[in-house]
Amino acid sequence: MTIDKYHHSHQNVADKLVREYEGPTPFALYLKTYFAANKKHGSKDRKSISAICYEYFRKLSADFPLQNFISPVIDIPKFIAAHLQQPLLFIRARPGKKELVKASLEKAGLFFESIGEMTFALPNTSALQNIMLLNKEAVIQDLNSQALAQLLQLIPVTEKPLVTWDACSASGGKSILIKDFMPNVQLHVSDIRENILFNCEKRLKEAGIQPASLQVVDITLPFDIKKQFDFIFADLPCSGSGTWGRTPENLVGFTEKQLAYFTTLQTNMLHHITPALKIGGYLLAATCSVYQNENEHQIEKLMATNKFKLVAQQYFIGYEKHADTLFGALLQKIAD
């Protein structure tokens, strides 16, 4: 069979996979399941079929959903154009580990670029598990997830440990970021998903971090507030629109109704967690979205309560750096 025939065969398989994909399972997992059930596809076949599928989704970025809801801060043409390429893989060296991480990358013969003080950028397909101790020596974390540390560093340092709550911990990357840039914290960690929290606990252990507490908490509903915090980090669920360069299947059919679902969810979560913040304490709200409804508008609603003052807010732009685009806002509570 010639190369053209191989390509034709791969195109047919890719067309079928794209046509039958309905979500919400991530497309990467959908492909993995398909290939596991169809062993006839070798590694080159899988790579070719996957590339054709993702190329199809990336071309849909020209009709990026709900463009009229995107923040005016975003350069929409540049943002859309960036979706034609897969973002890079970024790792952050833990404190004191930069030279060790760099030496490990060089020894493995991996292509990489050093960015700033602690960050390395690599091709997205780079495998790191066997060349360094992940979480202990370095954390896989998008460039702009790392950049949220700029807001963390605006929180005044105190002699007494800051009682801190990572209220939407997911797999723990932001918890590690907090401990690395704010060592003097008493860290409490929660998430609504027990299985995710199990993975978070494992990851924090690998990072050498022992949280003061780690528990399942559903902050979409009212809950008993047993303690108040000096600092709450809320990495809010959102559309993920700032990360669709990594998951371009999400470019298909995202609707205003779905956006409204996330904004309502965020509003409820913020309403439930803010009473747990001490007067004078700090709230860092973050998303990986480019939609105003999930970002600036949420901060405006908090400010309208007259209980907060805005310290800083910004979009961390990724489309010129082969990275994700994130939003973060740091507020200080001034009244109950």
Backbone hydrogen bonds in HBPLUS format (Angstrom, degrees):
<---DONOR---> <-ACCEPTOR-->    atom                        ^
c    i                          cat <-CA-CA->   ^        H-A-AA   ^      H-
h    n   atom  resd res      DA  || num        DHA   H-A  angle D-A-AA Bond
n    s   type  num  typ     dist DA aas  dist angle  dist       angle   num
A0006-TYR N   A0002-THR O   2.90 MM   4  6.27 156.1  1.96 150.8 158.1     1
A0007-HIS N   A0003-ILE O   2.87 MM   4  6.16 160.8  1.90 151.2 156.3     2
A0008-HIS N   A0004-ASP O   2.84 MM   4  6.08 153.6  1.91 143.4 151.2     3
A0009-SER N   A0005-LYS O   2.85 MM   4  6.10 157.9  1.90 149.7 155.2     4
A0010-HIS N   A0006-TYR O   2.83 MM   4  6.13 161.0  1.86 154.5 160.1     5
A0011-GLN N   A0007-HIS O   2.74 MM   4  5.94 153.0  1.81 149.0 157.0     6
A0012-ASN N   A0008-HIS O   3.04 MM   4  6.29 153.2  2.11 144.1 150.5     7
A0013-VAL N   A0009-SER O   3.11 MM   4  6.44 158.6  2.15 148.6 153.9     8
A0014-ALA N   A0010-HIS O   2.85 MM   4  6.07 165.8  1.87 153.0 157.3     9
A0015-ASP N   A0011-GLN O   2.82 MM   4  5.98 158.9  1.87 149.2 155.2    10
A0016-LYS N   A0012-ASN O   3.09 MM   4  6.29 156.7  2.14 143.8 149.5    11
A0017-LEU N   A0013-VAL O   2.93 MM   4  6.23 158.8  1.98 152.7 158.8    12
A0018-VAL N   A0014-ALA O   2.91 MM   4  6.09 168.5  1.92 157.4 159.9    13
A0019-ARG N   A0015-ASP O   2.96 MM   4  6.01 157.5  2.01 143.6 150.6    14
A0020-GLU N   A0016-LYS O   3.01 MM   4  6.12 149.8  2.10 145.7 152.8    15
A0021-TYR N   A0017-LEU O   3.01 MM   4  6.00 124.6  2.33 139.6 152.5    16
A0029-LEU N   A0026-PRO O   3.01 MM   3  5.44 122.9  2.35 108.2 121.5    17
A0030-TYR N   A0026-PRO O   2.98 MM   4  6.29 155.8  2.04 151.4 159.3    18
A0031-LEU N   A0027-PHE O   2.83 MM   4  6.09 156.6  1.88 152.9 157.7    19
A0032-LYS N   A0028-ALA O   3.01 MM   4  6.20 157.1  2.07 140.3 147.0    20
A0033-THR N   A0029-LEU O   2.93 MM   4  6.14 157.4  1.98 149.9 154.8    21
A0034-TYR N   A0030-TYR O   3.07 MM   4  6.32 157.7  2.12 144.4 150.6    22
A0035-PHE N   A0031-LEU O   2.86 MM   4  6.12 170.1  1.87 163.0 164.3    23
A0036-ALA N   A0032-LYS O   2.98 MM   4  6.08 150.3  2.07 143.0 151.3    24
A0037-ALA N   A0033-THR O   3.21 MM   4  6.39 139.8  2.38 139.6 149.1    25
A0037-ALA N   A0034-TYR O   3.10 MM   3  5.26 129.4  2.37  98.5 111.7    26
A0038-ASN N   A0034-TYR O   3.03 MM   4  6.21 114.8  2.47 137.3 154.7    27
A0038-ASN N   A0035-PHE O   3.15 MM   3  4.87 145.9  2.27  92.2 102.4    28
A0041-HIS N   A0038-ASN O   3.36 MM   3  6.44 175.9  2.36 127.7 128.0    29
A0046-ARG N   A0042-GLY O   2.88 MM   4  6.17 164.1  1.91 158.3 162.5    30
A0047-LYS N   A0043-SER O   3.00 MM   4  6.17 159.1  2.04 145.3 150.9    31
A0048-SER N   A0044-LYS O   2.99 MM   4  6.14 161.9  2.03 147.4 152.1    32
A0049-ILE N   A0045-ASP O   2.86 MM   4  6.03 171.6  1.86 160.8 163.0    33
A0050-SER N   A0046-ARG O   2.92 MM   4  5.95 162.8  1.95 146.4 151.9    34
A0051-ALA N   A0047-LYS O   3.02 MM   4  6.13 158.5  2.07 143.2 149.3    35
A0052-ILE N   A0048-SER O   3.05 MM   4  6.32 156.3  2.11 149.6 155.4    36
A0053-CYS N   A0049-ILE O   3.06 MM   4  6.32 160.5  2.10 150.4 155.5    37
A0054-TYR N   A0050-SER O   2.96 MM   4  6.21 170.5  1.97 159.1 161.0    38
A0055-GLU N   A0051-ALA O   2.90 MM   4  5.99 149.5  1.99 143.8 152.6    39
A0056-TYR N   A0052-ILE O   3.10 MM   4  6.32 151.1  2.18 143.7 150.5    40
A0057-PHE N   A0053-CYS O   3.15 MM   4  6.59 159.3  2.20 150.8 155.2    41
A0058-ARG N   A0054-TYR O   2.86 MM   4  6.04 160.7  1.90 150.6 156.3    42
A0059-LYS N   A0055-GLU O   3.16 MM   4  6.31 150.4  2.25 145.0 150.9    43
A0060-LEU N   A0057-PHE O   2.98 MM   3  5.34 145.0  2.10 106.3 116.9    44
A0061-SER N   A0058-ARG O   3.04 MM   3  5.59 165.0  2.07 115.2 120.0    45
A0063-ASP N   A0060-LEU O   2.98 MM   3  5.73 154.8  2.04 120.0 126.4    46
A0064-PHE N   A0061-SER O   3.05 MM   3  4.76 124.3  2.37 123.5 113.6    47
A0069-PHE N   A0066-LEU O   2.94 MM   3  5.54 163.6  1.97 119.3 124.8    48
A0070-ILE N   A0067-GLN O   3.16 MM   3  5.30 159.9  2.20 106.0 112.2    49
A0292-GLN N   A0069-PHE O   2.98 MM 223  6.10 158.8  2.03 169.5 169.0    50
A0071-SER N   A0290-VAL O   2.96 MM 219  6.09 164.4  1.98 173.6 170.6    51
A0074-ILE N   A0071-SER O   3.04 MM   3  5.68 155.1  2.11 116.9 123.0    52
A0079-PHE N   A0075-ASP O   2.84 MM   4  5.96 162.4  1.87 160.3 166.2    53
A0080-ILE N   A0076-ILE O   2.84 MM   4  5.95 167.4  1.85 160.6 162.5    54
A0081-ALA N   A0077-PRO O   2.97 MM   4  6.09 163.8  2.00 146.0 151.1    55
A0082-ALA N   A0078-LYS O   3.07 MM   4  6.20 144.3  2.20 144.3 152.5    56
A0083-HIS N   A0080-ILE O   3.05 MM   3  5.62 153.7  2.12 114.2 121.7    57
A0084-LEU N   A0081-ALA O   3.20 MM   3  5.90 169.5  2.21 119.9 122.9    58
A0085-GLN N   A0082-ALA O   3.26 MM   3  5.97 169.5  2.28 118.7 121.2    59
A0088-LEU N   A0322-HIS O   2.86 MM 234  5.64 157.2  1.91 148.0 150.5    60
A0089-LEU N   A0122-LEU O   2.88 MM  33  5.09 168.4  1.89 158.8 157.9    61
A0122-LEU N   A0089-LEU O   2.74 MM  33  5.09 159.6  1.78 154.9 161.2    62
A0141-GLN N   A0090-PHE O   3.00 MM  51  5.70 148.4  2.10 134.6 144.1    63
A0091-ILE N   A0120-PHE O   2.95 MM  29  5.38 157.1  2.00 153.2 160.2    64
A0120-PHE N   A0091-ILE O   2.94 MM  29  5.38 156.1  2.00 153.8 159.7    65
A0092-ARG N   A0139-VAL O   2.80 MM  47  5.18 159.7  1.84 147.0 152.8    66
A0139-VAL N   A0092-ARG O   2.86 MM  47  5.18 158.8  1.91 141.6 146.8    67
A0093-ALA N   A0118-MET O   2.78 MM  25  5.20 171.9  1.79 161.9 160.2    68
A0094-ARG N   A0137-GLU O   2.90 MM  43  5.46 177.7  1.90 137.6 137.9    69
A0097-LYS N   A0094-ARG O   2.91 MM   3  5.37 155.3  1.97 148.9 146.0    70
A0101-VAL N   A0097-LYS O   2.90 MM   4  6.09 162.5  1.93 162.2 167.1    71
A0102-LYS N   A0098-LYS O   2.87 MM   4  6.09 164.8  1.89 155.4 159.9    72
A0103-ALA N   A0099-GLU O   2.93 MM   4  6.04 158.9  1.97 143.2 149.0    73
A0104-SER N   A0100-LEU O   3.01 MM   4  6.22 149.4  2.10 142.4 150.8    74
A0105-LEU N   A0101-VAL O   3.00 MM   4  6.30 155.3  2.06 152.7 158.8    75
A0106-GLU N   A0102-LYS O   2.99 MM   4  6.24 160.1  2.03 151.0 156.6    76
A0107-LYS N   A0103-ALA O   2.90 MM   4  6.03 159.9  1.94 147.0 152.8    77
A0108-ALA N   A0104-SER O   3.08 MM   4  6.21 148.8  2.18 140.6 148.2    78
A0110-LEU N   A0105-LEU O   3.18 MM   5  5.59 158.2  2.23 163.6 161.0    79
A0109-GLY N   A0106-GLU O   3.03 MM   3  5.07 149.6  2.13 100.5 110.1    80
A0113-GLU N   A0121-ALA O   2.91 MM   8  5.14 148.2  2.01 143.6 153.0    81
A0121-ALA N   A0113-GLU O   2.82 MM   8  5.14 161.9  1.85 150.8 156.9    82
A0115-ILE N   A0119-THR O   2.76 MM   4  5.05 176.5  1.77 142.7 143.8    83
A0119-THR N   A0115-ILE O   3.24 MM   4  5.05 142.0  2.40 162.4 160.8    84
A0126-SER N   A0123-PRO O   3.02 MM   3  5.64 166.5  2.04 126.3 127.8    85
A0131-ILE N   A0128-LEU O   3.12 MM   3  5.48 168.6  2.13 117.6 121.2    86
A0137-GLU N   A0133-LEU O   2.74 MM   4  5.40 170.4  1.75 169.3 168.8    87
A0135-ASN N   A0138-ALA O   2.55 MM   3  5.15 161.2  1.58 156.9 153.2    88
A0145-SER N   A0142-ASP O   3.10 MM   3  5.19 132.3  2.34 100.7 114.0    89
A0146-GLN N   A0142-ASP O   3.06 MM   4  6.39 155.9  2.12 155.8 162.3    90
A0147-ALA N   A0143-LEU O   3.08 MM   4  6.36 136.9  2.28 129.0 141.4    91
A0148-LEU N   A0145-SER O   3.36 MM   3  5.60 153.5  2.43 101.3 108.5    92
A0149-ALA N   A0146-GLN O   3.04 MM   3  6.00 168.8  2.05 125.2 128.8    93
A0150-GLN N   A0147-ALA O   2.92 MM   3  5.76 166.4  1.94 124.3 128.0    94
A0151-LEU N   A0148-LEU O   2.95 MM   3  5.52 140.7  2.11 113.7 122.8    95
A0152-LEU N   A0148-LEU O   3.24 MM   4  6.68 154.2  2.31 143.2 150.9    96
A0153-GLN N   A0149-ALA O   2.97 MM   4  6.11 151.0  2.06 148.2 153.9    97
A0154-LEU N   A0151-LEU O   3.05 MM   3  5.32 161.4  2.09 108.7 114.6    98
A0155-ILE N   A0152-LEU O   3.12 MM   3  5.74 166.7  2.14 117.5 121.7    99
A0162-LEU N   A0184-ASN O   3.09 MM  22  6.57 156.4  2.15 146.0 142.3   100
A0186-GLN N   A0162-LEU O   2.84 MM  24  5.91 164.1  1.87 138.3 142.0   101
A0230-ASP N   A0163-VAL O   2.79 MM  67  5.15 144.6  1.91 139.0 151.0   102
A0231-PHE N   A0163-VAL O   3.21 MM  68  6.44 150.0  2.30 152.8 150.6   103
A0164-THR N   A0186-GLN O   2.88 MM  22  5.77 170.5  1.89 149.0 152.2   104
A0188-HIS N   A0164-THR O   2.75 MM  24  5.97 151.3  1.83 150.0 159.9   105
A0165-TRP N   A0231-PHE O   2.92 MM  66  6.41 151.2  2.01 152.0 161.5   106
A0233-PHE N   A0165-TRP O   2.88 MM  68  6.19 165.3  1.91 154.9 159.2   107
A0166-ASP N   A0188-HIS O   2.83 MM  22  6.22 162.0  1.86 170.6 171.5   108
A0190-SER N   A0166-ASP O   3.07 MM  24  6.38 154.3  2.14 170.8 162.8   109
A0167-ALA N   A0233-PHE O   3.01 MM  66  6.13 147.2  2.12 158.0 167.9   110
A0169-SER N   A0190-SER O   2.95 MM  21  5.79 174.6  1.95 161.8 160.2   111
A0172-GLY N   A0169-SER O   3.00 MM   3  5.29 156.9  2.05 140.3 137.3   112
A0176-ILE N   A0172-GLY O   3.07 MM   4  6.37 156.2  2.13 155.3 160.5   113
A0177-LEU N   A0173-GLY O   3.07 MM   4  6.33 151.7  2.16 138.7 147.0   114
A0178-ILE N   A0174-LYS O   2.87 MM   4  6.13 157.6  1.92 148.6 153.6   115
A0179-LYS N   A0175-SER O   3.09 MM   4  6.39 166.8  2.10 150.9 153.2   116
A0180-ASP N   A0176-ILE O   2.91 MM   4  6.08 149.7  2.01 148.5 157.2   117
A0181-PHE N   A0177-LEU O   3.04 MM   4  6.21 151.4  2.13 151.0 157.3   118
A0182-MET N   A0178-ILE O   2.65 MM   4  5.45 136.1  1.84 150.6 162.6   119
A0212-ALA N   A0187-LEU O   2.64 MM  25  5.48 144.8  1.76 150.6 161.7   120
A0189-VAL N   A0213-SER O   2.95 MM  24  6.11 163.7  1.98 140.2 145.4   121
A0215-GLN N   A0189-VAL O   3.02 MM  26  6.58 153.3  2.10 155.0 160.5   122
A0217-VAL N   A0191-ASP O   3.09 MM  26  5.63 147.4  2.20 117.9 127.1   123
A0197-LEU N   A0193-ARG O   2.97 MM   4  6.20 153.6  2.04 149.4 157.5   124
A0198-PHE N   A0194-GLU O   2.97 MM   4  6.24 142.9  2.12 143.5 153.1   125
A0199-ASN N   A0195-ASN O   3.22 MM   4  6.55 155.2  2.28 141.8 147.1   126
A0200-CYS N   A0196-ILE O   2.85 MM   4  6.16 148.1  1.96 144.2 154.5   127
A0201-GLU N   A0197-LEU O   2.90 MM   4  6.12 159.2  1.94 147.3 151.6   128
A0202-LYS N   A0198-PHE O   3.14 MM   4  6.41 158.5  2.19 145.5 150.9   129
A0203-ARG N   A0199-ASN O   2.94 MM   4  6.15 158.0  1.99 146.8 153.0   130
A0204-LEU N   A0200-CYS O   2.86 MM   4  6.09 162.5  1.89 157.8 162.1   131
A0205-LYS N   A0201-GLU O   3.00 MM   4  6.16 151.5  2.08 143.6 151.4   132
A0206-GLU N   A0202-LYS O   3.03 MM   4  6.35 155.0  2.10 146.2 152.6   133
A0207-ALA N   A0203-ARG O   2.99 MM   4  6.28 140.3  2.15 140.5 152.0   134
A0209-ILE N   A0204-LEU O   2.83 MM   5  5.11 171.7  1.84 154.3 151.5   135
A0208-GLY N   A0205-LYS O   2.99 MM   3  5.02 156.1  2.05 102.6 110.2   136
A0221-LEU N   A0218-ASP O   3.40 MM   3  6.06 167.9  2.42 112.6 115.9   137
A0229-PHE N   A0276-ALA O   2.75 MM  47  6.15 154.6  1.82 156.6 164.3   138
A0278-LYS N   A0229-PHE O   2.91 MM  49  5.69 178.4  1.91 155.7 155.5   139
A0282-TYR N   A0230-ASP O   2.86 MM  52  6.31 155.7  1.92 147.1 148.6   140
A0232-ILE N   A0282-TYR O   2.90 MM  50  6.42 155.1  1.97 157.0 165.2   141
A0284-LEU N   A0232-ILE O   2.92 MM  52  6.35 163.6  1.95 162.0 166.7   142
A0234-ALA N   A0284-LEU O   2.79 MM  50  6.05 173.3  1.79 162.1 164.3   143
A0286-ALA N   A0234-ALA O   2.97 MM  52  6.28 160.7  2.01 151.7 150.9   144
A0236-LEU N   A0286-ALA O   2.85 MM  50  6.01 130.1  2.10 161.4 168.1   145
A0243-THR N   A0240-GLY O   2.80 MM   3  5.51 165.2  1.82 128.1 132.7   146
A0242-GLY N   A0288-CYS O   2.74 MM  46  5.02 149.0  1.83 136.4 136.2   147
A0325-THR N   A0242-GLY O   3.05 MM  83  4.60 163.1  2.08 124.5 129.9   148
A0246-ARG N   A0243-THR O   2.91 MM   3  5.76 158.0  1.96 124.4 129.8   149
A0250-ASN N   A0247-THR O   3.04 MM   3  6.13 173.8  2.04 134.3 135.9   150
A0251-LEU N   A0248-PRO O   2.98 MM   3  5.46 165.1  2.01 114.8 119.5   151
A0252-VAL N   A0249-GLU O   3.27 MM   3  5.94 168.0  2.29 115.3 118.5   152
A0259-LEU N   A0255-THR O   3.08 MM   4  6.46 155.7  2.14 146.5 153.3   153
A0260-ALA N   A0256-GLU O   2.91 MM   4  6.13 156.0  1.96 146.5 152.8   154
A0261-TYR N   A0257-LYS O   3.02 MM   4  6.30 144.1  2.15 140.0 149.7   155
A0262-PHE N   A0258-GLN O   3.16 MM   4  6.54 159.1  2.21 151.4 154.6   156
A0263-THR N   A0259-LEU O   3.01 MM   4  6.29 162.1  2.04 153.4 158.6   157
A0264-THR N   A0260-ALA O   2.99 MM   4  6.08 160.2  2.03 147.1 152.1   158
A0265-LEU N   A0261-TYR O   2.99 MM   4  6.17 158.4  2.03 147.0 153.5   159
A0266-GLN N   A0262-PHE O   2.87 MM   4  6.10 161.6  1.91 152.5 156.9   160
A0267-THR N   A0263-THR O   2.97 MM   4  6.14 162.0  2.00 146.9 151.7   161
A0268-ASN N   A0264-THR O   3.03 MM   4  6.26 160.5  2.07 150.6 155.1   162
A0269-MET N   A0265-LEU O   3.01 MM   4  6.26 161.5  2.05 150.1 155.3   163
A0270-LEU N   A0266-GLN O   2.91 MM   4  6.13 168.3  1.92 160.0 162.2   164
A0271-HIS N   A0267-THR O   2.98 MM   4  6.08 153.7  2.05 143.2 151.1   165
A0272-HIS N   A0268-ASN O   3.01 MM   4  6.24 143.6  2.15 145.2 154.5   166
A0273-ILE N   A0269-MET O   3.00 MM   4  6.24 150.0  2.09 151.0 158.8   167
A0274-THR N   A0270-LEU O   3.10 MM   4  5.89 160.9  2.14 148.0 151.6   168
A0276-ALA N   A0273-ILE O   2.90 MM   3  5.51 150.4  1.99 119.1 128.4   169
A0277-LEU N   A0274-THR O   3.07 MM   3  5.36 163.8  2.09 115.6 118.1   170
A0281-GLY N   A0278-LYS O   2.89 MM   3  5.04 157.1  1.94 124.6 127.9   171
A0280-GLY N   A0333-LYS O   2.71 MM  53  5.19 157.2  1.76 138.0 146.3   172
A0333-LYS N   A0281-GLY O   2.88 MM  52  5.57 161.9  1.91 156.8 163.0   173
A0283-LEU N   A0331-LEU O   2.84 MM  48  5.20 160.9  1.88 148.3 154.1   174
A0331-LEU N   A0283-LEU O   2.84 MM  48  5.20 164.1  1.86 153.6 159.0   175
A0285-ALA N   A0329-ALA O   2.96 MM  44  5.39 155.2  2.03 159.6 160.1   176
A0329-ALA N   A0285-ALA O   2.89 MM  44  5.39 148.1  1.99 152.3 162.3   177
A0287-THR N   A0327-PHE O   2.99 MM  40  5.33 154.1  2.06 143.6 148.9   178
A0327-PHE N   A0287-THR O   2.97 MM  40  5.33 165.7  1.99 146.6 148.2   179
A0294-GLU N   A0291-TYR O   3.11 MM   3  5.68 139.8  2.28 112.8 122.3   180
A0295-ASN N   A0292-GLN O   2.91 MM   3  4.96 149.9  2.00 105.3 115.3   181
A0297-HIS N   A0292-GLN O   3.07 MM   5  5.87 164.6  2.09 145.7 148.9   182
A0298-GLN N   A0295-ASN O   2.99 MM   3  5.39 126.3  2.29 109.2 122.9   183
A0299-ILE N   A0295-ASN O   3.19 MM   4  6.55 156.3  2.24 155.0 162.1   184
A0300-GLU N   A0296-GLU O   2.86 MM   4  6.15 154.4  1.93 152.2 160.1   185
A0301-LYS N   A0297-HIS O   3.07 MM   4  6.29 149.3  2.17 139.4 146.6   186
A0302-LEU N   A0298-GLN O   3.14 MM   4  6.49 152.6  2.22 143.6 150.4   187
A0303-MET N   A0299-ILE O   2.90 MM   4  6.16 161.0  1.94 152.8 158.2   188
A0304-ALA N   A0300-GLU O   2.93 MM   4  6.09 142.0  2.08 142.0 152.1   189
A0305-THR N   A0302-LEU O   3.17 MM   3  5.57 156.1  2.22 108.0 115.2   190
A0306-ASN N   A0303-MET O   3.05 MM   3  5.57 163.5  2.08 116.0 121.3   191
A0334-ILE N   A0307-LYS O   2.68 MM  27  5.27 163.5  1.70 134.8 140.8   192
A0309-LYS N   A0332-GLN O   2.89 MM  23  5.40 152.0  1.97 149.9 159.1   193
A0332-GLN N   A0309-LYS O   2.92 MM  23  5.40 162.5  1.95 156.7 162.2   194
A0311-VAL N   A0330-LEU O   2.85 MM  19  5.46 156.1  1.90 149.5 155.0   195
A0312-ALA N   A0330-LEU O   3.27 MM  18  5.36 157.7  2.33 140.7 143.6   196
A0330-LEU N   A0312-ALA O   2.74 MM  18  5.36 165.9  1.76 165.5 170.6   197
A0314-GLN N   A0328-GLY O   2.95 MM  14  5.75 156.1  2.01 162.5 170.2   198
A0328-GLY N   A0314-GLN O   3.03 MM  14  5.75 159.5  2.08 161.5 168.0   199
A0316-PHE N   A0326-LEU O   2.69 MM  10  5.08 165.2  1.71 146.5 151.9   200
A0326-LEU N   A0316-PHE O   3.09 MM  10  5.08 152.3  2.17 135.3 140.3   201
A0321-LYS N   A0318-GLY O   2.90 MM   3  5.12 161.8  1.93 115.1 120.3   202
A0323-ALA N   A0318-GLY O   2.99 MM   5  4.34 171.3  2.00 135.2 133.8   203
